[in-house]
Amino acid sequence: MGLVQREIEAAGFSTISISNVWELTASVGVPRVAAVEHPFSALMGLPGDQARQGDVLRLALRALAEASEPGSVVHLPFRWPVDDDLDRYQPPEPPPITQYLKRHITQIPQLIRREIP
């Protein structure tokens, strides 16, 4: 995604990624990140929760407008309910990036430092 965003930015349009793993997202060089504390399968909110999804989108767009510097990370003020069972929202198998990092665990510090292996 970072490559696509950089090309869009080069054409004069600002971009932002919404991510629940902001360190990893930032490590691939995306211009801006809106960090949200949601589980993988409900990044914008639960299916059908139009209010939460709209709020996440509005605040991400506000972060885009306010984050003038490329490389900015804006933490959105959303927290998943503590008493909620997160396991029921997780995908049946780990996402590809998780599988990759499990096989290449020594590359995690490089990614956090934005050094793409």
Buried (B, 14 or more C-beta within 10 A) or exposed (E): EBEEBBEEBEEEEBBBBBBBBBBBBBBBBBBBBBBBEBBBBBBBBBEEEEEBBEBBBEBBEBBBEEBEEBEBBBEBEBEBEEEEEBEEBBEEEEEEBBEEBEEEEEBEEEBEEEEEE
